[in-house]
């Protein structure tokens, strides 16, 4: 388990908050890391792994026009994923990851490009390269 996941669980426990995760690029790794922390069941509501672009719309409510115009690897898409999973799973906070794992570029974005967002409040975005750095948030 990572120190980041441990700290997230600790802070949510202290503040009485809950978390939901929407993942694309990371394919469930963020949720796995969080649930590896003892006591995570008190704060973790669940996750949605929407790897396919159409699932981001269907399961998480990401605007279909936005997906068509910008593709799945976009800060607004990640923000809508975070808001969608928060709403769908009844959590206080939502985290979302989306990006290009490869082997080929997607939607004009290079392999290793990723975006993560958190919901409530939506404060900025983080873009991270290379792929290994993106997965560092998982542990």
Buried (B, 14 or more C-beta within 10 A) or exposed (E): BBEBBBEBBEEBBEEEBBBBBBBBBBBBBBBBBBBBBEEBEEBBBBBBBBBEBEBBBEBBBBBEEBBEEBBBBBBBBBBBBBBBBBBBBEBBBBBBBBBBBEEEEBBEBBBBBBBBBBBEEBEEBBEBEEBEEBBEBBB
